[in-house]
Each structure stands twice: as structure tokens, then as C-alpha cells.
Amino acid sequence: MAGGQSFIRRYDRSAPSPNIVESPRMRVADAMTLWRQLMRGEAR
């Protein structure tokens, strides 16, 4: 987090070379909501 912004980073370790994908920067509250949705299987 920096300047009130946050993001979610995803590591795909199924390939020999890990693939890293990051969400766009967003407000911390929005990132927390997105994280909860991901953990509940409600977001992609």
C-alpha cells in the first residue's frame, strides 16, 4: 500500500516459470472488498 492505494498480486506457479499478475491500483477499501470476494469465490 502506498498513498492510500492497494492492489492484489496473483502468482501462477503451475508453469516452470511463475506468472505474476497484478490488479490495477485501487482504494484500500475496494481492494479489501475484492479480496473478500476472491476468498469467497464470488469474483474472478
C-alpha positions as a Markdown table, in Angstrom:
| # | Residue | x | y | z |
|---|---|---|---|---|
| 1 | Met | 0.0 | 0.0 | 0.0 |
| 2 | Ala | 1.2 | 3.5 | -0.8 |
| 3 | Gly | -0.7 | 6.7 | -0.7 |
| 4 | Gly | -3.9 | 5.1 | 0.2 |
| 5 | Gln | -3.8 | 2.7 | -2.7 |
| 6 | Ser | -3.5 | -1.1 | -2.8 |
| 7 | Phe | -3.5 | -4.0 | -5.3 |
| 8 | Ile | -3.8 | -7.7 | -5.4 |
| 9 | Arg | -1.0 | -9.9 | -6.8 |
| 10 | Arg | -1.6 | -13.4 | -8.1 |
| 11 | Tyr | 1.2 | -15.9 | -8.6 |
| 12 | Asp | 0.5 | -18.8 | -11.0 |
| 13 | Arg | 3.1 | -21.5 | -10.1 |
| 14 | Ser | 1.7 | -24.2 | -12.4 |
| 15 | Ala | 4.3 | -23.4 | -15.1 |
| 16 | Pro | 8.1 | -23.8 | -14.7 |
| 17 | Ser | 8.4 | -20.1 | -14.7 |
| 18 | Pro | 5.9 | -18.4 | -12.3 |
| 19 | Asn | 3.5 | -16.0 | -13.9 |
| 20 | Ile | 2.7 | -12.9 | -11.8 |
| 21 | Val | -0.4 | -10.7 | -12.4 |
| 22 | Glu | -1.4 | -7.6 | -10.5 |
| 23 | Ser | -4.7 | -5.9 | -10.3 |
| 24 | Pro | -4.9 | -2.2 | -11.0 |
| 25 | Arg | -4.2 | 0.1 | -8.1 |
| 26 | Met | -7.3 | 0.9 | -6.2 |
| 27 | Arg | -8.5 | 2.4 | -2.9 |
| 28 | Val | -7.7 | 0.2 | 0.1 |
| 29 | Ala | -11.4 | -0.4 | 0.9 |
| 30 | Asp | -12.1 | -1.5 | -2.7 |
| 31 | Ala | -9.1 | -3.9 | -2.6 |
| 32 | Met | -10.3 | -5.4 | 0.7 |
| 33 | Thr | -13.7 | -5.9 | -0.8 |
| 34 | Leu | -12.2 | -7.6 | -3.9 |
| 35 | Trp | -10.0 | -9.8 | -1.7 |
| 36 | Arg | -13.0 | -11.0 | 0.4 |
| 37 | Gln | -14.9 | -11.7 | -2.9 |
| 38 | Leu | -12.0 | -13.7 | -4.2 |
| 39 | Met | -11.7 | -15.7 | -1.0 |
| 40 | Arg | -15.5 | -16.5 | -1.1 |
| 41 | Gly | -15.4 | -17.5 | -4.8 |
| 42 | Glu | -17.5 | -14.5 | -5.8 |
| 43 | Ala | -15.1 | -12.7 | -8.1 |
| 44 | Arg | -12.7 | -13.7 | -10.9 |
